[in-house]
């Protein structure tokens, strides 16, 4: 419960910092005529919306199961992460359009010093906030917080890129007074957009796949297989291992084949032991273990996991799926 409250507080912190930075970037960008800073304001505005979505989704996803959501609300974090990533795509398109317009209609960027100071402060603040969010996201396995943290981390890189572009303009004016380096400002904005697109694509893939009940990562499935088979004997094999994830919650189902002479009480204790070990490895996991007596008729995946040393001569007759 304490971790859930901390998740909400961190999401609120990100929203507050984004509100302040978005306002300052918009004011300074318009005042000095810098399309790269305005693009950063657009980026931060999208980050602000993302932070608000993350704040709401984290609070809702943390609620316990109810009558209409018996498996909980974890998938709301996946929906949130997907929406946030799509918002970044929109922001990138807007930034590119503004940058192209600036390239076609170049104008002077005045008071570069204010832009340099603002971009430096923005990068520093977002670096700290994103570090906190990523740390909490890892501890709580929160996809919504992770998506929001990577939004802010991207803002760190883009702010640094805009800062570099403004420094080039500042240095260029002093070394080559007759040259107008305003195109550097637009080029920096396009570089910002391309980096945003790359990050948003990665977030879409990661957040959307769990909406389709994608299996857990191979390394996690392999660990679950080891946890089941370490109970040999009386475990002979297992089959129909199914896994998925909703938000931070993992779901694991498996049919475990055991020696038919094992009593009902022993089989029950065995299933609870396997379940508890998987839960220990993956906290808050929902685990369902179904125990089957071995009748010497084997499914294909059951044969693959059979404890018999000679895989060419399975324990029983291979049955069709």
Buried (B, 14 or more C-beta within 10 A) or exposed (E): EEEBEBBBEBBBBBBEBBBEBBBBBBBBBEEBBBBBBBBBBBBBBBBBBBBBBBBBBBBBBBEEEEEEBEEBBBBBBBBBBBBBBBBBBEBBEBBBEBBBEBBEEBEBBEEBEBBBEBBBEBBEBBBBBBBBBBEBBEEBBBBBBBBBBBBBBBBBBBBBBBBBBBBBBBEBBEEEEEEBBBBBBBBBBBBBBEBBBEBBEEBBEBBBBBEEEEBBEEEBBEBBBEBBBEBEEBBBBBBEBBBBBBBBBBBBBBBBBBEEEBEEEBBEEBBEEBBEBBBEBBEEBBBEBEBBEBEEEBBEBBBEBBEBEEEEEBBBEEEEE
